[in-house]
Amino acid sequence: MAKERIYELAKELKMPSKQLVKIANDQGMSIKSHMSSVTPDQAAKLRQAAKGSNNQQAKKPNGNAVKQHHDVTPNHASQKKASQPKQKSGYRPKAAKNDHHGDSNKKHAQGQQSTANTSQHSAKKNNQPQRNNRHDNNQRGGNNQNRAHWFGNGKKNKKRNKKNLNNQRMKNVAPKQPTQRKDRPLPDVLEYTEGMNAQDLAKILHRSAAEIVKKLFMLGVMVNQNQSLDKDTIEILAADYGIEAKEKVQEDIADLDKFFDDEQKNQEHMVPRPPVVTVMGHVDHGKTTLLDKIRHSHVTAHEAGGITQAIGAYQVRYNDQLITFLDTPGHAAFSEMRARGANITDITVLVVAADDGVMPQTIEAINHAKAAKTPIIVAVNKIDKPGANPDHVTEQLTEYGLVPEDWGGDTIFVKISAKFDKNIDELLDMILLQAEMMELKANPEQRAAGSVVEARLDQGRGPVATLLVQQGTMHVGDPIVVGNTFGRVRTMNNENGRKIKKATPSTPVEITGLNDVPQAGDRFVVFEDEKTARAAGEERAKRAQEEERARTSHVTLDNLFDTMKKGQMKTLPIIIKADVQGSVEALAQSLQKIDVDGVRVDIIHKAVGAISESDVTLAEASNAVIIGFNVRPTPLAKSMADSNNIDIRLHQVIYKAIEEVEDAMKGMLEPEYKEETIGEVEVKQIYKASKVGTIAGGMVTTGKITRDSKVRLIRDGVVIYDGELGSLKRFKDDAKEVKAGFECGLTIQNYNDIKENDVIEAYQMKEIPVK
Ligand SMILES: Nc1nc2c(ncn2[C@@H]2O[C@H](COP(=O)(O)OP(=O)(O)OP(=O)(O)O)[C@@H](O)[C@H]2O)c(=O)[nH]1
């Protein structure tokens, strides 16, 4: 048989859980609360013990009212009578009360209902028609008799009740109980949230808070009306009322991602939307020239005034279709956005100069795009140049999985000259074709949601943010939450600085009206009303602050094993940087062979050269560890890695690097420590104390000695003993540390052979930080 909970058993025995807990403990069982469970044997023992206890209580006519509220068996009417006046409400005090009036219950059905059974059990046992619990409970709330028992003031109330009953007999109508509130019926289901208090529950149950508190007391839970209740307690309470309890799933208004995802999932009213394109490539390969060319020759709707300001994104109209370009400054912005969870790019255009070929940033760009899972269109640029060799570029790119269709792959390649406007239209055609294949759609009819492209503080206008609408339509005046900021869309401009009233999916807009400056990559969601937007924004700002405080670190080799154990990891993303290509390959191949507990190494980027900021942003976005072989991070990359908790491991020996990763995956990584001497003490005097051993009195000559230092005893330049400090005192008081120039007293753990003129070197083991 399964184990039983104390509260269930108590219910069966019709006694307060608290009392049963006491009985159980008296019986030598170690029971903590009403939620503790007992074995079937223990339950049987408790049933027995409880019966004994009941009988005893019944015999004791003047027992303590509070303690004697357990039930008596229905077959012992006389016992019932004896115990009844002292019974408390809760289990079946009114049943006893009713018996007190003989069989009047039959004649006075209503009276009986109000005074009779308080639980189904007693109803059954008394062989009376069983009423539903809800009704029983209705009648229970806050009536006179209840209170009479509660306060042990039975006599007075008995009189009053008798009077009532007499009145009823005379009038032959339902009893009128002046102090009894007409309780509304209980709800079918108690919908609650954890942490509600008796007052909250009282409102839902249409009962008085006092009744709830009372009931909880009977269930062994002592609370006041304002105390928060946990889930178990609320469920027990509901069970006691005989109704179902259901936890209300509270909508977290601050969970923008959820709103955002819900909006994205909404498949209604879907219409095609323009693609969002990012152009990436190596320095000087022609990104800016390409974007400028596209922009100037295809300005949106050929508006008069043309381009007046850059807002980090713009739309061009080509063949009567719109394309949105993100004008992100370099890869960092791109992966920073991704690190913040915003994948706003649909298509990446990779610009590679035909005269220069694949360069480090080309590879970085490929890896960024792959990590973001966006299709790549290759624009082989500068084909006008004499040294241009587009085929060589294509060949190089096949190594990175970018194979053109006519070579059997599925990557679109377009040979262009950005400077001389050659094949730019073809590139745009290809973008539209790719977009068509992707069937990019959105619902313009819902509330807007999207991401921040960039944001800044404008002296005159306050926070200004460029947003990309990804879903729905945004209007001027919309209440909005953007990242951890909130407000109302006060003004909305398009990329040409023109005021617009609404913005549909894939439209970049510049808005004002926020309370603070959000960050690039933050998501935004339009809310129904400003009040909720404000509440959500404030909550988000608060949470962000808390998060910042308890900043969760990225995966490092030190926490890798724990992360793996928690099942949070299937692959360990690694970025390899080394001094020569040979080392890059050797390291990559060996690392890929490691497989521990089904977790594999995934090399997301490998290259020759120093560890750059771009490596760190990629590591941050992909939660990767960076392994450097014979290379160092640039100062900026180092500080970025430090502030973002990115693990950079530097090695000079390949097998050590492999060993370290393997050890980390097996949870065997030992932190590396180095010794650091922190100070010296010269022993001047020795005291022997029978209890503590040898106490050395001396002077700190250099540095300091701290209570947690390790110590080394040096005599005539020779290390005599190495161990732990036992105690450290300044005069008579324990000291945490004593600095140079001050006297101190100390003992060494498990060592007493200290002599005058010995030198005690204090040192600490410090974990070696990442170089
Ligand atoms: N001949 C020729 N030159 C080009 C072409 N495209 C760009 N250039 C030149 O290449 C140089 C670099 O072009 P940018 O557009 O500034 O290159 P970028 O990739 O934006 O460079 P960064 O902004 O520094 O990353 C400029 O002098 C351009 O005029 C082209 O198709 N043909």
The ligand as a MOL file (V3000), in Angstrom:
LIG
                    3D

  0  0  0     0  0            999 V3000
M  V30 BEGIN CTAB
M  V30 COUNTS 32 34 0 0 0
M  V30 BEGIN ATOM
M  V30 1 N 37.4560 48.5400 -58.7730 0
M  V30 2 C 36.5540 48.4070 -57.8670 0
M  V30 3 N 36.7110 48.9750 -56.6960 0
M  V30 4 C 35.7540 48.8090 -55.7500 0
M  V30 5 C 34.6080 48.0740 -56.0110 0
M  V30 6 N 33.8460 48.0690 -54.8870 0
M  V30 7 C 34.5110 48.8090 -53.9870 0
M  V30 8 N 35.6660 49.2570 -54.5010 0
M  V30 9 C 36.6550 50.0820 -53.8260 0
M  V30 10 O 37.2030 49.3600 -52.7570 0
M  V30 11 C 37.4810 50.2180 -51.6690 0
M  V30 12 C 36.8120 49.7320 -50.4250 0
M  V30 13 O 35.4260 49.7540 -50.5890 0
M  V30 14 P 34.4170 49.9100 -49.3960 0
M  V30 15 O 33.0730 49.8710 -49.9450 0
M  V30 16 O 34.8160 51.0520 -48.5490 0
M  V30 17 O 34.7360 48.5800 -48.6500 0
M  V30 18 P 34.1290 48.0770 -47.2960 0
M  V30 19 O 34.0500 46.6180 -47.4050 0
M  V30 20 O 32.8920 48.8030 -47.0140 0
M  V30 21 O 35.2580 48.4550 -46.2950 0
M  V30 22 P 35.1220 48.7320 -44.7250 0
M  V30 23 O 33.9590 49.6680 -44.5570 0
M  V30 24 O 36.4210 49.3390 -44.3650 0
M  V30 25 O 34.8790 47.3870 -44.1270 0
M  V30 26 C 36.9930 51.5880 -52.0840 0
M  V30 27 O 38.0780 52.3430 -52.5370 0
M  V30 28 C 36.0420 51.3080 -53.2190 0
M  V30 29 O 35.9830 52.3420 -54.1620 0
M  V30 30 C 34.4590 47.4890 -57.2910 0
M  V30 31 O 33.4910 46.8100 -57.6140 0
M  V30 32 N 35.4720 47.6730 -58.1670 0
M  V30 END ATOM
M  V30 BEGIN BOND
M  V30 1 1 1 2
M  V30 2 2 2 3
M  V30 3 1 2 32
M  V30 4 1 3 4
M  V30 5 2 4 5
M  V30 6 1 4 8
M  V30 7 1 5 6
M  V30 8 1 5 30
M  V30 9 2 6 7
M  V30 10 1 7 8
M  V30 11 1 8 9
M  V30 12 1 9 10
M  V30 13 1 9 28
M  V30 14 1 10 11
M  V30 15 1 11 12
M  V30 16 1 11 26
M  V30 17 1 12 13
M  V30 18 1 13 14
M  V30 19 2 14 15
M  V30 20 1 14 16
M  V30 21 1 14 17
M  V30 22 1 17 18
M  V30 23 2 18 19
M  V30 24 1 18 20
M  V30 25 1 18 21
M  V30 26 1 21 22
M  V30 27 2 22 23
M  V30 28 1 22 24
M  V30 29 1 22 25
M  V30 30 1 26 27
M  V30 31 1 26 28
M  V30 32 1 28 29
M  V30 33 2 30 31
M  V30 34 1 30 32
M  V30 END BOND
M  V30 END CTAB
M  END
